Amino acid sequence: MRFDEATERTMALWNRAQIAADRWWYQVVEARRQGLASPPAGDSFRPIARFLTTARSNPELFRANAEYTATITPVQEIIARPGMSDRISEARRQLRAEPQPATPGPDYAELLDLVR
């Protein structure tokens, strides 16, 4: 029982975030495989996805992402911090206003042509 309690207290948040990310990514891969648009993040992963996709645009979010990536703090705790939701929302607004950089390499259709 103590082991289970300790696991829940220290590891469960990490595990739940990874499961949500994996499930969403599977849906993205499956949608792309079928030639469809990527699905939006599900309810359990949406706040995490918003944080991760904005982390590159703001120094404070970047540092928080490094904290998560280095497994110092679970992402759920980071996004629950006071003011973090506002920072993420502002970063999303700024990113929408900027032109998106081109992804290097072939797009999905060109990749399919290459492997056929």
N, CA, C and O of each residue as an XYZ file, in Angstrom:
464
protein
N       0.823     -1.190      0.000
C       0.000      0.000      0.000
C       0.873      1.262      0.000
O       0.575      2.226     -0.706
N       1.953      1.250      0.796
C       2.836      2.420      0.836
C       3.504      2.642     -0.510
O       3.669      3.782     -0.946
N       3.890      1.554     -1.169
C       4.509      1.694     -2.484
C       3.508      2.310     -3.461
O       3.857      3.213     -4.221
N       2.284      1.832     -3.441
C       1.257      2.376     -4.327
C       1.010      3.856     -4.031
O       0.890      4.662     -4.955
N       0.935      4.210     -2.772
C       0.732      5.611     -2.397
C       1.884      6.478     -2.863
O       1.673      7.572     -3.385
N       3.097      5.996     -2.676
C       4.279      6.755     -3.115
C       4.308      6.889     -4.630
O       4.664      7.942     -5.159
N       3.933      5.827     -5.323
C       3.897      5.878     -6.788
C       2.864      6.893     -7.259
O       3.139      7.693     -8.153
N       1.685      6.862     -6.665
C       0.646      7.829     -7.025
C       1.102      9.255     -6.748
O       0.852     10.157     -7.548
N       1.758      9.457     -5.639
C       2.191     10.789     -5.237
C       3.320     11.319     -6.119
O       3.368     12.518     -6.395
N       4.221     10.458     -6.563
C       5.408     10.935     -7.263
C       5.414     10.689     -8.767
O       6.074     11.421     -9.505
N       4.694      9.673     -9.236
C       4.802      9.302    -10.645
C       3.509      9.419    -11.448
O       3.557      9.505    -12.675
N       2.381      9.424    -10.796
C       1.109      9.367    -11.519
C       0.912     10.552    -12.462
O       0.424     10.368    -13.577
N       1.279     11.762    -12.040
C       1.104     12.919    -12.924
C       1.915     12.767    -14.201
O       1.430     13.065    -15.292
N       3.140     12.308    -14.062
C       3.988     12.102    -15.243
C       3.349     11.070    -16.173
O       3.285     11.267    -17.387
N       2.885      9.987    -15.594
C       2.301      8.917    -16.380
C       1.044      9.378    -17.097
O       0.872      9.091    -18.282
N       0.169     10.081    -16.409
C      -1.077     10.549    -17.033
C      -0.813     11.531    -18.169
O      -1.481     11.486    -19.201
N       0.156     12.411    -17.978
C       0.494     13.362    -19.047
C       1.029     12.623    -20.267
O       0.683     12.960    -21.399
N       1.864     11.626    -20.044
C       2.432     10.889    -21.173
C       1.376     10.064    -21.896
O       1.389      9.982    -23.124
N       0.467      9.455    -21.149
C      -0.621      8.705    -21.780
C      -1.477      9.629    -22.641
O      -1.822      9.279    -23.770
N      -1.821     10.800    -22.122
C      -2.622     11.761    -22.894
C      -1.870     12.188    -24.149
O      -2.461     12.271    -25.226
N      -0.577     12.457    -24.021
C       0.230     12.857    -25.178
C       0.306     11.740    -26.203
O       0.171     11.990    -27.401
N       0.519     10.519    -25.754
C       0.620      9.384    -26.677
C      -0.686      9.145    -27.417
O      -0.685      8.888    -28.621
N      -1.793      9.231    -26.701
C      -3.094      9.024    -27.350
C      -3.359     10.096    -28.400
O      -3.840      9.796    -29.492
N      -3.044     11.348    -28.064
C      -3.235     12.429    -29.039
C      -2.312     12.234    -30.240
O      -2.745     12.365    -31.384
N      -1.048     11.921    -29.983
C      -0.105     11.761    -31.089
C      -0.513     10.604    -31.991
O      -0.358     10.692    -33.209
N      -1.026      9.533    -31.426
C      -1.516      8.421    -32.239
C      -2.620      8.904    -33.164
O      -2.647      8.528    -34.336
N      -3.538      9.735    -32.661
C      -4.619     10.270    -33.486
C      -4.066     11.155    -34.604
O      -4.567     11.121    -35.728
N      -3.038     11.945    -34.298
C      -2.416     12.791    -35.314
C      -1.806     11.925    -36.409
O      -2.030     12.173    -37.594
N      -1.042     10.920    -36.023
C      -0.393     10.045    -37.002
C      -1.434      9.322    -37.849
O      -1.290      9.230    -39.068
N      -2.469      8.816    -37.215
C      -3.520      8.119    -37.945
C      -4.244      9.054    -38.914
O      -4.535      8.666    -40.045
N      -4.534     10.278    -38.479
C      -5.196     11.243    -39.364
C      -4.304     11.560    -40.560
O      -4.782     11.602    -41.694
N      -3.035     11.780    -40.323
C      -2.117     12.080    -41.424
C      -1.975     10.893    -42.367
O      -1.877     11.061    -43.582
N      -1.966      9.699    -41.797
C      -1.864      8.494    -42.625
C      -3.049      8.400    -43.577
O      -2.913      7.920    -44.702
N      -4.196      8.853    -43.129
C      -5.403      8.817    -43.949
C      -5.574     10.079    -44.798
O      -6.563     10.218    -45.518
N      -4.604     10.999    -44.711
C      -4.669     12.215    -45.488
C      -5.618     13.256    -44.925
O      -6.058     14.146    -45.654
N      -5.942     13.164    -43.649
C      -6.863     14.094    -43.011
C      -6.091     15.143    -42.220
O      -4.898     14.985    -41.959
N      -6.775     16.202    -41.847
C      -6.158     17.214    -40.991
C      -5.923     16.617    -39.610
O      -6.661     15.737    -39.167
N      -4.911     17.097    -38.952
C      -4.631     16.624    -37.595
C      -5.781     16.988    -36.669
O      -6.311     18.096    -36.750
N      -6.172     16.083    -35.800
C      -7.267     16.392    -34.883
C      -6.811     17.357    -33.794
O      -5.625     17.415    -33.472
N      -7.740     18.105    -33.234
C      -7.363     18.954    -32.099
C      -7.032     18.068    -30.907
O      -7.470     16.921    -30.828
N      -6.266     18.608    -29.997
C      -5.940     17.860    -28.782
C      -7.210     17.593    -27.994
O      -8.087     18.453    -27.920
N      -7.313     16.427    -27.414
C      -8.454     16.081    -26.581
C      -8.450     16.883    -25.290
O      -7.466     17.540    -24.951
N      -9.554     16.818    -24.586
C      -9.718     17.617    -23.368
C      -8.608     17.388    -22.350
O      -8.159     18.334    -21.703
N      -8.161     16.142    -22.200
C      -7.154     15.877    -21.179
C      -5.775     16.377    -21.576
O      -4.932     16.631    -20.715
N      -5.541     16.518    -22.877
C      -4.215     16.937    -23.336
C      -4.178     18.390    -23.800
O      -3.095     18.957    -23.938
N      -5.323     18.998    -24.042
C      -5.374     20.356    -24.603
C      -4.537     21.374    -23.825
O      -3.753     22.093    -24.446
N      -4.664     21.470    -22.499
C      -3.839     22.462    -21.782
C      -2.337     22.176    -21.913
O      -1.527     23.098    -22.002
N      -1.986     20.907    -21.923
C      -0.577     20.534    -22.064
C      -0.089     20.885    -23.466
O       1.000     21.436    -23.626
N      -0.889     20.570    -24.478
C      -0.507     20.869    -25.861
C      -0.341     22.372    -26.055
O       0.595     22.809    -26.724
N      -1.222     23.150    -25.488
C      -1.112     24.609    -25.622
C       0.183     25.107    -24.987
O       0.854     25.981    -25.537
N       0.527     24.557    -23.842
C       1.780     24.943    -23.194
C       2.976     24.537    -24.060
O       3.858     25.354    -24.326
N       3.003     23.296    -24.491
C       4.159     22.806    -25.243
C       4.338     23.524    -26.584
O       5.465     23.747    -27.025
N       3.232     23.881    -27.225
C       3.348     24.538    -28.527
C       3.684     26.017    -28.417
O       4.056     26.639    -29.413
N       3.562     26.586    -27.235
C       3.915     27.995    -27.072
C       5.258     28.191    -26.385
O       5.754     29.315    -26.315
N       5.845     27.136    -25.885
C       7.058     27.251    -25.070
C       8.207     27.932    -25.808
O       9.034     28.593    -25.180
N       8.270     27.782    -27.112
C       9.379     28.368    -27.872
C       9.243     29.882    -28.055
O      10.198     30.547    -28.456
N       8.073     30.417    -27.764
C       7.807     31.814    -28.109
C       8.006     32.806    -26.971
O       7.886     34.014    -27.174
N       8.306     32.314    -25.790
C       8.363     33.182    -24.629
C       9.439     32.653    -23.688
O       9.429     31.467    -23.360
N      10.360     33.495    -23.247
C      11.454     33.002    -22.387
C      10.971     32.320    -21.104
O      11.542     31.312    -20.688
N       9.935     32.858    -20.483
C       9.440     32.243    -19.251
C       8.817     30.872    -19.522
O       9.014     29.929    -18.756
N       8.068     30.772    -20.613
C       7.493     29.480    -20.983
C       8.585     28.502    -21.397
O       8.490     27.306    -21.120
N       9.612     29.003    -22.055
C      10.735     28.153    -22.456
C      11.416     27.559    -21.226
O      11.718     26.366    -21.194
N      11.657     28.388    -20.217
C      12.275     27.886    -18.974
C      11.367     26.869    -18.288
O      11.846     25.855    -17.778
N      10.075     27.128    -18.271
C       9.139     26.186    -17.658
C       9.130     24.872    -18.423
O       9.040     23.803    -17.819
N       9.222     24.940    -19.739
C       9.278     23.726    -20.547
C      10.566     22.949    -20.260
O      10.549     21.719    -20.203
N      11.664     23.653    -20.082
C      12.925     22.989    -19.732
C      12.791     22.296    -18.384
O      13.329     21.206    -18.186
N      12.086     22.915    -17.472
C      11.847     22.323    -16.150
C      11.055     21.021    -16.282
O      11.332     20.039    -15.594
N      10.059     21.032    -17.184
C       9.269     19.814    -17.429
C      10.114     18.772    -18.153
O      10.144     17.607    -17.756
N      10.796     19.188    -19.208
C      11.579     18.254    -20.012
C      12.680     17.591    -19.187
O      13.005     16.424    -19.407
N      13.242     18.317    -18.257
C      14.290     17.768    -17.392
C      13.704     16.940    -16.252
O      14.434     16.536    -15.347
N      12.421     16.688    -16.283
C      11.672     15.920    -15.280
C      11.851     16.454    -13.862
O      11.986     15.692    -12.904
N      11.847     17.769    -13.753
C      11.922     18.404    -12.441
C      10.519     18.586    -11.869
O      10.279     18.338    -10.687
N       9.594     19.026    -12.729
C       8.229     19.305    -12.294
C       7.246     18.757    -13.319
O       7.424     18.984    -14.515
N       6.206     18.037    -12.881
C       5.193     17.563    -13.833
C       4.525     18.731    -14.556
O       4.319     19.795    -13.972
N       4.195     18.528    -15.812
C       3.625     19.593    -16.630
C       2.305     20.101    -16.051
O       1.998     21.287    -16.171
N       1.521     19.219    -15.422
C       0.249     19.659    -14.842
C       0.481     20.695    -13.742
O      -0.299     21.637    -13.598
N       1.548     20.520    -12.972
C       1.861     21.492    -11.923
C       2.346     22.810    -12.519
O       2.052     23.882    -11.989
N       3.080     22.729    -13.609
C       3.578     23.952    -14.252
C       2.426     24.774    -14.804
O       2.359     25.980    -14.570
N       1.514     24.133    -15.539
C       0.429     24.893    -16.154
C      -0.602     25.355    -15.136
O      -1.427     26.213    -15.448
N      -0.573     24.804    -13.918
C      -1.498     25.235    -12.862
C      -0.961     26.416    -12.066
O      -1.662     26.941    -11.201
N       0.257     26.840    -12.338
C       0.834     27.955    -11.583
C       0.062     29.243    -11.844
O      -0.487     29.432    -12.930
N       0.019     30.127    -10.852
C      -0.672     31.415    -11.039
C      -0.093     32.185    -12.227
O       1.122     32.339    -12.351
N      -0.973     32.659    -13.085
C      -0.569     33.466    -14.227
C      -0.111     32.681    -15.438
O       0.039     33.258    -16.516
N       0.116     31.390    -15.298
C       0.632     30.603    -16.424
C      -0.384     30.528    -17.562
O      -0.013     30.625    -18.732
N      -1.639     30.358    -17.232
C      -2.677     30.301    -18.267
C      -2.699     31.588    -19.086
O      -2.849     31.547    -20.307
N      -2.550     32.727    -18.418
C      -2.526     34.010    -19.130
C      -1.295     34.114    -20.035
O      -1.394     34.605    -21.160
N      -0.136     33.655    -19.548
C       1.083     33.700    -20.368
C       0.930     32.814    -21.606
O       1.340     33.189    -22.704
N       0.341     31.651    -21.415
C       0.135     30.735    -22.539
C      -0.834     31.345    -23.544
O      -0.594     31.290    -24.750
N      -1.921     31.920    -23.059
C      -2.904     32.553    -23.958
C      -2.274     33.697    -24.744
O      -2.512     33.829    -25.945
N      -1.480     34.515    -24.082
C      -0.807     35.628    -24.762
C       0.182     35.103    -25.799
O       0.266     35.638    -26.905
N       0.914     34.083    -25.452
C       1.871     33.504    -26.406
C       1.131     32.921    -27.609
O       1.606     33.048    -28.737
N      -0.009     32.293    -27.395
C      -0.802     31.757    -28.511
C      -1.275     32.875    -29.428
O      -1.251     32.729    -30.650
N      -1.704     33.993    -28.845
C      -2.136     35.135    -29.664
C      -0.972     35.662    -30.501
O      -1.139     35.957    -31.684
N       0.195     35.778    -29.894
C       1.368     36.262    -30.624
C       1.764     35.301    -31.744
O       2.111     35.738    -32.841
N       1.714     34.015    -31.477
C       2.075     33.041    -32.506
C       1.107     33.074    -33.680
O       1.522     32.941    -34.832
N      -0.176     33.251    -33.397
C      -1.157     33.327    -34.489
C      -0.921     34.546    -35.370
O      -1.209     34.514    -36.566
N      -0.401     35.613    -34.787
C      -0.175     36.853    -35.523
C       1.084     36.797    -36.388
O       1.234     37.585    -37.322
N       1.986     35.868    -36.078
C       3.243     35.767    -36.830
C       3.104     34.768    -37.968
O       2.365     33.791    -37.847
N       3.808     35.002    -39.075
C       3.808     33.987    -40.128
C       4.543     32.741    -39.627
O       5.572     32.839    -38.959
N       4.008     31.595    -39.956
C       4.615     30.344    -39.514
C       5.825     30.010    -40.385
O       5.750     30.110    -41.609
N       6.926     29.619    -39.773
C       8.097     29.264    -40.564
C       7.828     27.989    -41.373
O       7.102     27.095    -40.937
N       8.419     27.937    -42.528
C       8.261     26.749    -43.368
C       9.003     25.575    -42.736
O      10.109     25.726    -42.215
N       8.385     24.431    -42.791
C       9.028     23.224    -42.290
C      10.011     22.737    -43.347
O       9.638     22.589    -44.511
N      11.254     22.486    -42.962
C      12.216     22.011    -43.962
C      11.859     20.608    -44.440
O      11.279     19.814    -43.699
N      12.207     20.325    -45.659
C      11.961     18.990    -46.193
C      10.617     18.901    -46.882
O       9.900     19.894    -47.003
N      10.283     17.704    -47.333
C       9.040     17.517    -48.081
C       7.820     17.611    -47.175
O       7.882     17.298    -45.986
N       6.701     18.052    -47.770
C       5.456     18.013    -47.012
C       4.914     16.585    -47.068
O       5.549     15.705    -47.650
N       3.768     16.353    -46.480
C       3.246     14.989    -46.381
C       2.995     14.379    -47.764
O       3.355     13.227    -48.004
N       2.387     15.137    -48.665
C       2.098     14.616    -50.004
C       3.381     14.281    -50.748
O       3.473     13.246    -51.408
N       4.370     15.158    -50.640
C       5.659     14.902    -51.306
C       6.338     13.673    -50.700
O       6.965     12.901    -51.425
N       6.226     13.483    -49.403
C       6.805     12.318    -48.759
C       6.155     11.048    -49.258
O       6.836     10.057    -49.523
N       4.825     11.074    -49.388
C       4.138      9.906    -49.917
C       4.591      9.583    -51.332
O       4.768      8.415    -51.679
N       4.778     10.619    -52.153
C       5.268     10.402    -53.521
C       6.658      9.759    -53.509
O       6.966      8.919    -54.354
N       7.475     10.152    -52.566
C       8.834      9.617    -52.486
C       8.854      8.132    -52.111
O       9.722      7.391    -52.572
N       7.922      7.700    -51.292
C       7.943      6.320    -50.840
C       7.091      5.376    -51.681
O       7.102      4.165    -51.460
N       6.367      5.914    -52.623
C       5.527      5.041    -53.486
C       6.302      4.497    -54.627
O       5.759      3.753    -55.444
